Amino acid sequence: MPILPIDTGRYGTPEMMKIFDEKNKLQKILDVEAALAWAHAQVGDIPVKDAKKIMRRASTKYVKISRVKRVEKEIKHDVMAVVKVLSAVSGPSGAYVHLGATSNDITDTALALQLRSAINLIEKRLNELEKVLMLQAEKYKDTIMIGRTHGQHATPITLGFKFAVWMREIARHSARLRQCRDRVLVGKMSGAVGTQAGFGTHALEIQDLVMEKLRLKPSDITTQIVQRDHHAELICVLANIASSLSKFALEIRELQRPEIGELAEPFEVAKQVGSSTMPHKRNPEISERICGLAKIMRSLVQPALENVPTWHERDLTQSSAERFIIPEAFIILDYMIANMTKIIQNIYVNKRRMMRNLNLTQGRAMSESVMLALARKGVSRQEAHELIRKMAMKSELERIPFGEVLVKDPIVTKYLKPSEIYAALEPENYLGTTIKQIEFAVRRTQMERSARKISD
């Protein structure tokens, strides 16, 4: 009976759910057992015909989940249940199933196969989000809006600049994930405590052959398990990505507030309901969902790190935890990225509100521009700062446009003509290298995508 929201289908994409479903997990375990039998045959440990029989039968077509579960319920061991069923369906050749291996030779290597598929899908999702951000950065590179620090009006930026910052953040996450995958996608055939004693004289060759067959790297050295620093690193990377998505979503939520109204996530006006009692509501619920799920993602970091220490060569304390956290991390993050991509791609931009908000402070957001204009005329920067600060406070307290205060001040007008004052108050004149930075960020992203062989 479905209980958790992943099980009920509320969260998760079909592609990622399939990677971690029971049938695929079982098939990956069978793939490893098949590769092990093949490797034994290659070095002459078992007859080739028996290895071929095991390989043919190592499929969920023959090894049924229901039967494995019945055996597991009886013997209380998940991997041995698979071994027993595979051996049975392989006939006499089944005598060679699991030869020399310990459970984690199979499960850790099978997990690496799942992780490869899952990482590939996350990389694909990140590439799609990166592309959407790149297109929006270019589209809105000239769209001026107020920049904010501490939640207060600061100086002007453009919407494209905001998207470009996010784009490069996603680019860095893509790089982190690619670097991490080389350390994470490893398997092993090392036996009970890592010495490979059970595999005999061909042990190292068997491990290499199995990993070659499965297109994995052999772990450098292991105990009974692949060391969990590999997986802890991966979960930390995934949680970091989730935190960035939460940051983007939080910004959209803030800018969608009616008091600001500059951005809004897409809303199906014809039929979407925002509230069960307030018909007017257009809640940023997808963005809020992303922020909420990011909390879960960050919470998975602690058990991932706690899984690194084990008693001696292995205990079971990490096993039960990672059965939750690894599928959960990938399913949730994949869902988050897919939804953030849809939001950015279809985001509602209100340029009129952006201009209105720029003028909310009656020009005071341009105080730095005026201060530096005075400094360029020879006024001490500190003196200019204090002078303009007083002018800004007067404008705010007396509700007088900043420009009017400035053109009436004898010290300001001693150095700046009215035309120079009003030029300094124009937001488009104080964007610095905004456009150049956006264009550079886009070019760099395009180069990186080209190196990754991503077609736009």
C-alpha positions as a Markdown table, in Angstrom:
| # | Residue | x | y | z |
|---|---|---|---|---|
| 1 | Met | 0.0 | 0.0 | 0.0 |
| 2 | Pro | 1.5 | 3.4 | -1.0 |
| 3 | Ile | 2.3 | 5.6 | 2.0 |
| 4 | Leu | 5.0 | 8.1 | 1.3 |
| 5 | Pro | 4.5 | 10.9 | -1.4 |
| 6 | Ile | 7.1 | 9.3 | -3.6 |
| 7 | Asp | 5.2 | 6.0 | -3.5 |
| 8 | Thr | 1.9 | 7.7 | -4.2 |
| 9 | Gly | 3.3 | 9.5 | -7.3 |
| 10 | Arg | 3.1 | 13.0 | -5.9 |
| 11 | Tyr | 6.8 | 13.6 | -6.3 |
| 12 | Gly | 9.2 | 12.0 | -8.8 |
| 13 | Thr | 9.5 | 11.6 | -12.6 |
| 14 | Pro | 8.8 | 8.2 | -14.3 |
| 15 | Glu | 12.4 | 8.1 | -15.6 |
| 16 | Met | 14.1 | 8.4 | -12.2 |
| 17 | Met | 11.5 | 6.2 | -10.5 |
| 18 | Lys | 12.2 | 3.4 | -12.9 |
| 19 | Ile | 15.9 | 3.5 | -12.1 |
| 20 | Phe | 15.2 | 2.7 | -8.4 |
| 21 | Asp | 12.2 | 0.5 | -8.7 |
| 22 | Glu | 12.4 | -3.1 | -7.4 |
| 23 | Lys | 12.5 | -4.8 | -10.7 |
| 24 | Asn | 15.4 | -2.7 | -12.0 |
| 25 | Lys | 17.4 | -3.1 | -8.8 |
| 26 | Leu | 17.0 | -6.9 | -9.0 |
| 27 | Gln | 18.0 | -6.8 | -12.6 |
| 28 | Lys | 21.2 | -4.9 | -11.8 |
| 29 | Ile | 22.0 | -7.5 | -9.1 |
| 30 | Leu | 21.5 | -10.2 | -11.7 |
| 31 | Asp | 23.7 | -8.4 | -14.2 |
| 32 | Val | 26.5 | -8.4 | -11.7 |
| 33 | Glu | 26.1 | -12.1 | -10.9 |
| 34 | Ala | 26.1 | -12.8 | -14.7 |
| 35 | Ala | 29.3 | -10.8 | -15.2 |
| 36 | Leu | 30.9 | -12.7 | -12.3 |
| 37 | Ala | 30.1 | -16.0 | -13.9 |
| 38 | Trp | 31.4 | -14.8 | -17.2 |
| 39 | Ala | 34.7 | -13.6 | -15.6 |
| 40 | His | 35.2 | -17.0 | -13.9 |
| 41 | Ala | 34.8 | -18.7 | -17.3 |
| 42 | Gln | 37.3 | -16.3 | -18.9 |
| 43 | Val | 40.0 | -17.3 | -16.5 |
| 44 | Gly | 39.1 | -21.0 | -16.6 |
| 45 | Asp | 37.6 | -21.3 | -13.2 |
| 46 | Ile | 34.2 | -22.6 | -14.5 |
| 47 | Pro | 33.1 | -24.2 | -17.8 |
| 48 | Val | 32.0 | -21.6 | -20.4 |
| 49 | Lys | 28.7 | -23.4 | -21.1 |
| 50 | Asp | 27.8 | -23.0 | -17.4 |
| 51 | Ala | 28.6 | -19.4 | -17.4 |
| 52 | Lys | 26.5 | -18.9 | -20.5 |
| 53 | Lys | 23.6 | -20.6 | -18.9 |
| 54 | Ile | 23.8 | -18.4 | -15.8 |
| 55 | Met | 24.1 | -15.3 | -18.0 |
| 56 | Arg | 20.9 | -16.3 | -19.9 |
| 57 | Arg | 19.0 | -17.0 | -16.8 |
| 58 | Ala | 20.2 | -13.8 | -14.9 |
| 59 | Ser | 17.0 | -11.9 | -15.9 |
| 60 | Thr | 13.9 | -10.9 | -14.1 |
| 61 | Lys | 12.1 | -13.0 | -16.8 |
| 62 | Tyr | 13.3 | -16.1 | -14.9 |
| 63 | Val | 14.2 | -14.7 | -11.5 |
| 64 | Lys | 10.9 | -13.3 | -10.3 |
| 65 | Ile | 10.6 | -10.7 | -7.6 |
| 66 | Ser | 7.8 | -12.5 | -6.0 |
| 67 | Arg | 9.8 | -15.7 | -5.7 |
| 68 | Val | 12.9 | -13.9 | -4.4 |
| 69 | Lys | 10.7 | -12.3 | -1.7 |
| 70 | Arg | 9.3 | -15.6 | -0.6 |
| 71 | Val | 12.8 | -17.0 | -0.2 |
| 72 | Glu | 14.0 | -13.9 | 1.6 |
| 73 | Lys | 11.1 | -14.1 | 4.0 |
| 74 | Glu | 12.2 | -17.7 | 4.8 |
| 75 | Ile | 16.0 | -17.3 | 5.1 |
| 76 | Lys | 16.1 | -13.6 | 6.2 |
| 77 | His | 18.9 | -12.7 | 3.7 |
| 78 | Asp | 18.1 | -10.6 | 0.6 |
| 79 | Val | 21.2 | -11.4 | -1.6 |
| 80 | Met | 21.2 | -15.1 | -0.7 |
| 81 | Ala | 17.6 | -15.2 | -1.8 |
| 82 | Val | 18.6 | -14.0 | -5.2 |
| 83 | Val | 21.4 | -16.4 | -5.3 |
| 84 | Lys | 19.1 | -19.3 | -4.5 |
| 85 | Val | 16.5 | -18.4 | -7.1 |
| 86 | Leu | 19.1 | -17.8 | -9.8 |
| 87 | Ser | 20.9 | -21.0 | -9.0 |
| 88 | Ala | 17.6 | -22.9 | -9.2 |
| 89 | Val | 16.6 | -21.5 | -12.6 |
| 90 | Ser | 20.1 | -22.2 | -13.9 |
| 91 | Gly | 19.8 | -25.9 | -13.3 |
| 92 | Pro | 23.1 | -27.8 | -12.7 |
| 93 | Ser | 25.0 | -24.6 | -13.8 |
| 94 | Gly | 23.6 | -22.9 | -10.8 |
| 95 | Ala | 26.4 | -24.5 | -8.7 |
| 96 | Tyr | 28.7 | -21.8 | -9.9 |
| 97 | Val | 26.5 | -18.8 | -9.1 |
| 98 | His | 28.1 | -16.3 | -6.7 |
| 99 | Leu | 31.4 | -18.2 | -6.6 |
| 100 | Gly | 33.9 | -16.5 | -4.3 |
| 101 | Ala | 31.7 | -13.5 | -3.8 |
| 102 | Thr | 30.3 | -11.8 | -0.7 |
| 103 | Ser | 27.0 | -10.0 | -0.7 |
| 104 | Asn | 28.4 | -6.5 | -1.0 |
| 105 | Asp | 30.5 | -7.5 | -4.0 |
| 106 | Ile | 27.1 | -7.8 | -5.7 |
| 107 | Thr | 25.1 | -5.1 | -4.1 |
| 108 | Asp | 27.7 | -2.4 | -4.1 |
| 109 | Thr | 28.5 | -3.0 | -7.8 |
| 110 | Ala | 24.8 | -3.2 | -8.6 |
| 111 | Leu | 24.3 | 0.1 | -6.8 |
| 112 | Ala | 27.0 | 1.6 | -9.0 |
| 113 | Leu | 25.1 | 0.6 | -12.1 |
| 114 | Gln | 22.0 | 2.3 | -10.7 |
| 115 | Leu | 24.0 | 5.4 | -9.8 |
| 116 | Arg | 25.4 | 5.6 | -13.3 |
| 117 | Ser | 21.9 | 5.8 | -14.8 |
| 118 | Ala | 20.7 | 8.2 | -12.1 |
| 119 | Ile | 23.7 | 10.5 | -12.5 |
| 120 | Asn | 23.3 | 10.5 | -16.2 |
| 121 | Leu | 19.7 | 11.6 | -15.8 |
| 122 | Ile | 20.6 | 14.4 | -13.3 |
| 123 | Glu | 23.3 | 15.6 | -15.7 |
| 124 | Lys | 20.7 | 15.7 | -18.5 |
| 125 | Arg | 18.3 | 17.7 | -16.3 |
| 126 | Leu | 21.0 | 20.1 | -15.3 |
| 127 | Asn | 22.0 | 20.6 | -18.9 |
| 128 | Glu | 18.3 | 21.4 | -19.8 |
| 129 | Leu | 18.0 | 23.9 | -16.9 |
| 130 | Glu | 21.4 | 25.5 | -17.8 |
| 131 | Lys | 20.2 | 26.0 | -21.4 |
| 132 | Val | 16.9 | 27.6 | -20.3 |
| 133 | Leu | 18.8 | 30.0 | -18.0 |
| 134 | Met | 21.2 | 30.8 | -20.8 |
| 135 | Leu | 18.3 | 31.7 | -23.1 |
| 136 | Gln | 16.6 | 33.8 | -20.5 |
| 137 | Ala | 19.9 | 35.6 | -19.6 |
| 138 | Glu | 20.2 | 36.6 | -23.2 |
| 139 | Lys | 16.5 | 37.5 | -23.6 |
| 140 | Tyr | 16.4 | 39.8 | -20.5 |
| 141 | Lys | 20.0 | 41.1 | -20.5 |
| 142 | Asp | 18.7 | 44.7 | -21.0 |
| 143 | Thr | 15.6 | 44.4 | -18.8 |
| 144 | Ile | 16.4 | 46.8 | -15.9 |
| 145 | Met | 15.2 | 46.1 | -12.4 |
| 146 | Ile | 16.3 | 47.2 | -8.9 |
| 147 | Gly | 18.9 | 45.1 | -7.2 |
| 148 | Arg | 18.3 | 44.4 | -3.5 |
| 149 | Thr | 20.5 | 43.7 | -0.6 |
| 150 | His | 19.1 | 43.0 | 2.9 |
| 151 | Gly | 15.7 | 43.1 | 1.2 |
| 152 | Gln | 16.2 | 46.8 | 0.5 |
| 153 | His | 16.7 | 48.6 | -2.7 |
| 154 | Ala | 20.3 | 48.8 | -3.6 |
| 155 | Thr | 21.4 | 49.8 | -7.2 |
| 156 | Pro | 20.0 | 48.7 | -10.6 |
| 157 | Ile | 20.8 | 45.4 | -12.3 |
| 158 | Thr | 19.0 | 43.5 | -15.1 |
| 159 | Leu | 16.9 | 40.4 | -15.0 |
| 160 | Gly | 19.3 | 38.8 | -17.4 |
| 161 | Phe | 22.1 | 39.4 | -14.9 |
| 162 | Lys | 20.2 | 37.4 | -12.3 |
| 163 | Phe | 19.6 | 34.6 | -14.7 |
| 164 | Ala | 23.2 | 34.6 | -15.7 |
| 165 | Val | 24.3 | 34.2 | -12.1 |
| 166 | Trp | 22.0 | 31.2 | -11.7 |
| 167 | Met | 23.2 | 29.8 | -15.0 |
| 168 | Arg | 26.9 | 29.8 | -13.8 |
| 169 | Glu | 25.8 | 28.2 | -10.5 |
| 170 | Ile | 24.2 | 25.3 | -12.4 |
| 171 | Ala | 27.3 | 25.1 | -14.6 |
| 172 | Arg | 29.5 | 24.6 | -11.5 |
| 173 | His | 27.1 | 22.0 | -10.2 |
| 174 | Ser | 27.4 | 20.1 | -13.5 |
| 175 | Ala | 31.2 | 20.2 | -13.2 |
| 176 | Arg | 31.0 | 18.9 | -9.6 |
| 177 | Leu | 28.8 | 16.1 | -10.6 |
| 178 | Arg | 31.0 | 15.0 | -13.5 |
| 179 | Gln | 34.1 | 15.1 | -11.2 |
| 180 | Cys | 32.3 | 13.2 | -8.5 |
| 181 | Arg | 31.0 | 10.4 | -10.8 |
| 182 | Asp | 34.6 | 9.2 | -11.5 |
| 183 | Arg | 35.0 | 8.5 | -7.8 |
| 184 | Val | 31.5 | 7.2 | -7.2 |
| 185 | Leu | 31.0 | 4.8 | -10.1 |
| 186 | Val | 33.2 | 2.0 | -8.9 |
| 187 | Gly | 32.5 | -1.7 | -8.2 |
| 188 | Lys | 34.4 | -4.5 | -6.5 |
| 189 | Met | 34.9 | -8.2 | -6.3 |
| 190 | Ser | 37.0 | -8.5 | -3.1 |
| 191 | Gly | 35.3 | -11.0 | -0.9 |
| 192 | Ala | 34.5 | -11.2 | 2.8 |
| 193 | Val | 37.0 | -8.6 | 4.1 |
| 194 | Gly | 38.5 | -7.3 | 1.0 |
| 195 | Thr | 41.5 | -9.7 | 0.6 |
| 196 | Gln | 39.9 | -11.5 | -2.5 |
| 197 | Ala | 41.0 | -14.8 | -0.9 |
| 198 | Gly | 37.7 | -16.5 | -2.1 |
| 199 | Phe | 38.5 | -15.8 | -5.7 |
| 200 | Gly | 41.8 | -17.7 | -5.8 |
| 201 | Thr | 44.8 | -17.0 | -7.9 |
| 202 | His | 42.9 | -15.1 | -10.6 |
| 203 | Ala | 41.2 | -12.7 | -8.2 |
| 204 | Leu | 42.5 | -9.4 | -9.5 |
| 205 | Glu | 41.9 | -10.5 | -13.1 |
| 206 | Ile | 38.3 | -11.6 | -12.2 |
| 207 | Gln | 37.6 | -8.2 | -10.6 |
| 208 | Asp | 39.0 | -6.3 | -13.7 |
| 209 | Leu | 36.9 | -8.5 | -16.1 |
| 210 | Val | 33.7 | -8.0 | -14.1 |
| 211 | Met | 34.2 | -4.3 | -14.1 |
| 212 | Glu | 35.1 | -4.2 | -17.8 |
| 213 | Lys | 32.0 | -6.2 | -18.6 |
| 214 | Leu | 29.8 | -3.7 | -16.6 |
| 215 | Arg | 31.7 | -0.6 | -17.8 |
| 216 | Leu | 32.7 | 0.4 | -14.2 |
| 217 | Lys | 36.0 | 1.1 | -12.6 |
| 218 | Pro | 37.3 | -1.3 | -9.9 |
| 219 | Ser | 37.6 | 0.4 | -6.5 |
| 220 | Asp | 41.3 | 0.9 | -5.6 |
| 221 | Ile | 41.0 | -1.1 | -2.4 |
| 222 | Thr | 38.1 | -2.1 | -0.2 |
| 223 | Thr | 37.1 | -3.9 | 2.9 |
| 224 | Gln | 33.9 | -6.0 | 2.6 |
| 225 | Ile | 32.2 | -2.8 | 1.3 |
| 226 | Val | 33.1 | 0.0 | -1.1 |
| 227 | Gln | 34.0 | 2.7 | 1.4 |
| 228 | Arg | 31.1 | 5.1 | 2.0 |
| 229 | Asp | 33.0 | 8.3 | 1.5 |
| 230 | His | 32.2 | 7.8 | -2.2 |
| 231 | His | 28.4 | 7.9 | -1.5 |
| 232 | Ala | 28.7 | 10.7 | 1.1 |
| 233 | Glu | 30.4 | 12.9 | -1.4 |
| 234 | Leu | 27.7 | 12.2 | -3.9 |
| 235 | Ile | 24.9 | 13.0 | -1.5 |
| 236 | Cys | 26.6 | 16.3 | -0.5 |
| 237 | Val | 26.8 | 17.3 | -4.2 |
| 238 | Leu | 23.2 | 16.5 | -4.7 |
| 239 | Ala | 22.2 | 18.5 | -1.6 |
| 240 | Asn | 24.3 | 21.4 | -2.8 |
| 241 | Ile | 22.4 | 21.4 | -6.1 |
| 242 | Ala | 19.1 | 21.3 | -4.3 |
| 243 | Ser | 20.1 | 24.3 | -2.2 |
| 244 | Ser | 20.8 | 26.3 | -5.3 |
| 245 | Leu | 17.4 | 25.4 | -6.7 |
| 246 | Ser | 15.9 | 26.5 | -3.4 |
| 247 | Lys | 17.7 | 29.8 | -3.7 |
| 248 | Phe | 16.3 | 30.4 | -7.2 |
| 249 | Ala | 12.8 | 29.4 | -6.0 |
| 250 | Leu | 13.0 | 31.7 | -3.0 |
| 251 | Glu | 13.9 | 34.6 | -5.2 |
| 252 | Ile | 10.9 | 33.9 | -7.5 |
| 253 | Arg | 8.6 | 33.6 | -4.5 |
| 254 | Glu | 9.8 | 37.0 | -3.1 |
| 255 | Leu | 9.5 | 38.7 | -6.4 |
| 256 | Gln | 6.0 | 37.3 | -6.9 |
| 257 | Arg | 4.7 | 39.0 | -3.8 |
| 258 | Pro | 1.9 | 41.5 | -4.8 |
| 259 | Glu | 3.9 | 44.3 | -3.2 |
| 260 | Ile | 6.7 | 43.6 | -5.7 |
| 261 | Gly | 5.1 | 41.8 | -8.6 |
| 262 | Glu | 8.1 | 41.6 | -10.9 |
| 263 | Leu | 8.1 | 37.9 | -11.6 |
| 264 | Ala | 5.7 | 35.0 | -11.2 |
| 265 | Glu | 5.8 | 31.3 | -11.8 |
| 266 | Pro | 3.5 | 30.0 | -14.5 |
| 267 | Phe | -0.2 | 29.6 | -13.6 |
| 268 | Glu | -2.9 | 28.0 | -15.7 |
| 269 | Val | -5.4 | 30.8 | -15.6 |
| 270 | Ala | -8.2 | 28.7 | -17.3 |
| 271 | Lys | -8.4 | 26.0 | -14.6 |
| 272 | Gln | -5.6 | 26.1 | -11.9 |
| 273 | Val | -6.8 | 26.7 | -8.3 |
| 274 | Gly | -4.7 | 28.8 | -6.0 |
| 275 | Ser | -6.8 | 28.4 | -2.8 |
| 276 | Ser | -9.7 | 26.3 | -1.6 |
| 277 | Thr | -11.3 | 29.4 | -0.1 |
| 278 | Met | -9.8 | 32.5 | -1.8 |
| 279 | Pro | -10.5 | 32.4 | -5.5 |
| 280 | His | -8.1 | 35.2 | -6.3 |
| 281 | Lys | -5.0 | 33.5 | -5.1 |
| 282 | Arg | -2.0 | 32.7 | -7.4 |
| 283 | Asn | 0.3 | 31.0 | -5.0 |
| 284 | Pro | 3.9 | 30.2 | -6.0 |
| 285 | Glu | 3.3 | 26.7 | -4.9 |
| 286 | Ile | 5.8 | 25.0 | -7.2 |
| 287 | Ser | 8.6 | 27.2 | -6.0 |
| 288 | Glu | 7.5 | 26.6 | -2.4 |
| 289 | Arg | 7.5 | 22.9 | -3.1 |
| 290 | Ile | 11.1 | 23.1 | -4.3 |
| 291 | Cys | 12.1 | 25.0 | -1.2 |
| 292 | Gly | 10.4 | 22.4 | 1.0 |
| 293 | Leu | 12.0 | 19.5 | -0.8 |
| 294 | Ala | 15.4 | 21.1 | -0.5 |
| 295 | Lys | 15.0 | 20.8 | 3.3 |
| 296 | Ile | 14.7 | 17.0 | 2.9 |
| 297 | Met | 17.7 | 17.0 | 0.6 |
| 298 | Arg | 19.9 | 18.7 | 3.1 |
| 299 | Ser | 18.7 | 16.4 | 5.8 |
| 300 | Leu | 20.1 | 13.4 | 3.8 |
| 301 | Val | 23.6 | 14.7 | 4.2 |
| 302 | Gln | 23.9 | 13.8 | 7.8 |
| 303 | Pro | 23.1 | 10.1 | 7.5 |
| 304 | Ala | 25.3 | 9.9 | 4.4 |
| 305 | Leu | 28.2 | 11.2 | 6.4 |
| 306 | Glu | 27.2 | 9.0 | 9.4 |
| 307 | Asn | 27.5 | 6.0 | 7.0 |
| 308 | Val | 31.2 | 6.5 | 6.5 |
| 309 | Pro | 32.3 | 5.0 | 9.9 |
| 310 | Thr | 31.7 | 1.3 | 10.3 |
| 311 | Trp | 32.9 | -1.3 | 12.8 |
| 312 | His | 36.1 | -2.9 | 11.5 |
| 313 | Glu | 35.8 | -4.2 | 7.9 |
| 314 | Arg | 32.0 | -3.8 | 7.8 |
| 315 | Asp | 28.8 | -3.6 | 9.7 |
| 316 | Leu | 25.2 | -3.1 | 8.7 |
| 317 | Thr | 24.6 | 0.4 | 10.0 |
| 318 | Gln | 25.0 | 2.1 | 6.6 |
| 319 | Ser | 22.9 | -0.4 | 4.7 |
| 320 | Ser | 19.4 | 0.4 | 6.2 |
| 321 | Ala | 20.1 | 4.2 | 6.0 |
| 322 | Glu | 21.2 | 4.2 | 2.4 |
| 323 | Arg | 18.3 | 2.1 | 1.2 |
| 324 | Phe | 16.3 | 5.3 | 2.0 |
| 325 | Ile | 18.7 | 8.2 | 1.3 |
| 326 | Ile | 20.2 | 7.2 | -2.1 |
| 327 | Pro | 16.9 | 6.6 | -4.0 |
| 328 | Glu | 15.2 | 9.5 | -2.2 |
| 329 | Ala | 18.0 | 11.9 | -3.0 |
| 330 | Phe | 17.9 | 11.2 | -6.7 |
| 331 | Ile | 14.2 | 11.0 | -7.0 |
| 332 | Ile | 13.6 | 14.3 | -5.2 |
| 333 | Leu | 16.4 | 16.2 | -6.9 |
| 334 | Asp | 15.4 | 15.0 | -10.3 |
| 335 | Tyr | 11.8 | 16.2 | -9.6 |
| 336 | Met | 13.1 | 19.6 | -8.3 |
| 337 | Ile | 15.3 | 20.3 | -11.4 |
| 338 | Ala | 12.5 | 19.3 | -13.8 |
| 339 | Asn | 10.1 | 21.7 | -12.1 |
| 340 | Met | 12.6 | 24.5 | -11.8 |
| 341 | Thr | 13.3 | 24.2 | -15.6 |
| 342 | Lys | 9.5 | 24.6 | -16.3 |
| 343 | Ile | 9.3 | 27.6 | -14.1 |
| 344 | Ile | 12.2 | 29.5 | -15.6 |
| 345 | Gln | 11.2 | 28.5 | -19.1 |
| 346 | Asn | 7.6 | 29.9 | -18.7 |
| 347 | Ile | 8.2 | 32.6 | -16.1 |
| 348 | Tyr | 6.0 | 35.7 | -16.1 |
| 349 | Val | 8.0 | 38.9 | -16.3 |
| 350 | Asn | 6.3 | 42.2 | -15.4 |
| 351 | Lys | 8.5 | 44.9 | -16.8 |
| 352 | Arg | 6.1 | 47.7 | -15.9 |
| 353 | Arg | 6.3 | 46.7 | -12.2 |
| 354 | Met | 10.0 | 46.6 | -12.5 |
| 355 | Met | 10.1 | 50.2 | -13.6 |
| 356 | Arg | 7.6 | 51.3 | -11.0 |
| 357 | Asn | 9.6 | 49.6 | -8.3 |
| 358 | Leu | 12.8 | 51.3 | -9.6 |
| 359 | Asn | 11.1 | 54.6 | -8.9 |
| 360 | Leu | 9.7 | 53.7 | -5.5 |
| 361 | Thr | 12.6 | 55.5 | -3.7 |
| 362 | Gln | 12.2 | 58.6 | -5.8 |
| 363 | Gly | 15.7 | 58.3 | -7.2 |
| 364 | Arg | 17.5 | 57.5 | -3.9 |
| 365 | Ala | 18.6 | 54.1 | -5.3 |
| 366 | Met | 21.0 | 56.1 | -7.5 |
| 367 | Ser | 22.8 | 57.7 | -4.5 |
| 368 | Glu | 26.0 | 55.8 | -5.1 |
| 369 | Ser | 26.0 | 57.0 | -8.8 |
| 370 | Val | 25.8 | 60.6 | -7.6 |
| 371 | Met | 28.4 | 60.2 | -4.9 |
| 372 | Leu | 30.9 | 58.8 | -7.4 |
| 373 | Ala | 30.1 | 61.6 | -9.9 |
| 374 | Leu | 31.1 | 64.0 | -7.2 |
| 375 | Ala | 34.2 | 62.0 | -6.4 |
| 376 | Arg | 35.2 | 62.2 | -10.1 |
| 377 | Lys | 34.9 | 66.0 | -9.8 |
| 378 | Gly | 37.5 | 66.1 | -7.0 |
| 379 | Val | 35.3 | 65.8 | -3.9 |
| 380 | Ser | 36.7 | 63.4 | -1.3 |
| 381 | Arg | 34.9 | 60.1 | -1.5 |
| 382 | Gln | 34.1 | 60.2 | 2.3 |
| 383 | Glu | 32.9 | 63.8 | 2.1 |
| 384 | Ala | 30.7 | 63.0 | -0.9 |
| 385 | His | 29.3 | 59.9 | 0.9 |
| 386 | Glu | 28.2 | 61.9 | 3.9 |
| 387 | Leu | 26.8 | 64.7 | 1.8 |
| 388 | Ile | 24.7 | 62.4 | -0.4 |
| 389 | Arg | 23.7 | 60.4 | 2.7 |
| 390 | Lys | 22.2 | 63.6 | 4.2 |
| 391 | Met | 20.5 | 64.4 | 0.9 |
| 392 | Ala | 19.0 | 60.9 | 0.7 |
| 393 | Met | 17.7 | 61.1 | 4.3 |
| 394 | Lys | 16.1 | 64.5 | 3.5 |
| 395 | Ser | 14.5 | 63.1 | 0.4 |
| 396 | Glu | 13.1 | 60.2 | 2.3 |
| 397 | Leu | 11.9 | 62.0 | 5.4 |
| 398 | Glu | 10.3 | 65.0 | 3.5 |
| 399 | Arg | 9.2 | 62.8 | 0.6 |
| 400 | Ile | 10.9 | 65.0 | -2.0 |
| 401 | Pro | 12.3 | 63.5 | -5.2 |
| 402 | Phe | 16.0 | 62.9 | -4.7 |
| 403 | Gly | 16.8 | 64.9 | -7.9 |
| 404 | Glu | 15.0 | 68.0 | -6.5 |
| 405 | Val | 17.0 | 67.8 | -3.3 |
| 406 | Leu | 20.2 | 67.5 | -5.2 |
| 407 | Val | 19.7 | 70.4 | -7.6 |
| 408 | Lys | 18.9 | 72.7 | -4.7 |
| 409 | Asp | 22.0 | 71.9 | -2.7 |
| 410 | Pro | 24.8 | 74.5 | -3.2 |
| 411 | Ile | 27.7 | 72.0 | -2.6 |
| 412 | Val | 26.4 | 69.5 | -5.1 |
| 413 | Thr | 25.6 | 72.1 | -7.7 |
| 414 | Lys | 29.1 | 73.6 | -7.2 |
| 415 | Tyr | 30.5 | 70.5 | -8.8 |
| 416 | Leu | 27.7 | 69.0 | -10.9 |
| 417 | Lys | 25.4 | 70.7 | -13.4 |
| 418 | Pro | 21.7 | 69.8 | -13.2 |
| 419 | Ser | 22.1 | 67.8 | -16.4 |
| 420 | Glu | 25.0 | 65.8 | -14.9 |
| 421 | Ile | 22.9 | 65.2 | -11.7 |
| 422 | Tyr | 19.9 | 63.9 | -13.7 |
| 423 | Ala | 22.2 | 61.8 | -15.9 |
| 424 | Ala | 23.6 | 60.2 | -12.7 |
| 425 | Leu | 20.1 | 59.4 | -11.6 |
| 426 | Glu | 19.3 | 57.4 | -14.8 |
| 427 | Pro | 19.4 | 53.7 | -14.0 |
| 428 | Glu | 20.5 | 52.7 | -17.5 |
| 429 | Asn | 23.5 | 54.9 | -17.0 |
| 430 | Tyr | 24.6 | 52.9 | -14.0 |
| 431 | Leu | 24.7 | 49.3 | -15.0 |
| 432 | Gly | 28.5 | 49.1 | -15.1 |
| 433 | Thr | 29.7 | 46.0 | -16.9 |
| 434 | Thr | 26.4 | 44.2 | -16.5 |
| 435 | Ile | 25.9 | 43.5 | -20.2 |
| 436 | Lys | 29.5 | 42.5 | -20.7 |
| 437 | Gln | 29.4 | 40.1 | -17.7 |
| 438 | Ile | 26.2 | 38.5 | -19.0 |
| 439 | Glu | 27.7 | 38.0 | -22.5 |
| 440 | Phe | 30.9 | 36.6 | -21.1 |
| 441 | Ala | 29.0 | 34.2 | -18.8 |
| 442 | Val | 26.9 | 33.0 | -21.8 |
| 443 | Arg | 29.9 | 32.6 | -24.0 |
| 444 | Arg | 31.7 | 30.6 | -21.3 |
| 445 | Thr | 28.7 | 28.4 | -20.8 |
| 446 | Gln | 28.4 | 27.8 | -24.5 |
| 447 | Met | 32.0 | 26.8 | -24.7 |
| 448 | Glu | 31.6 | 24.4 | -21.8 |
| 449 | Arg | 28.5 | 22.9 | -23.3 |
| 450 | Ser | 30.4 | 22.4 | -26.6 |
| 451 | Ala | 33.2 | 20.6 | -24.7 |
| 452 | Arg | 30.5 | 18.4 | -23.1 |
| 453 | Lys | 29.2 | 17.8 | -26.6 |
| 454 | Ile | 25.8 | 19.1 | -25.8 |
| 455 | Ser | 23.8 | 20.1 | -28.8 |
| 456 | Asp | 21.5 | 23.1 | -28.4 |
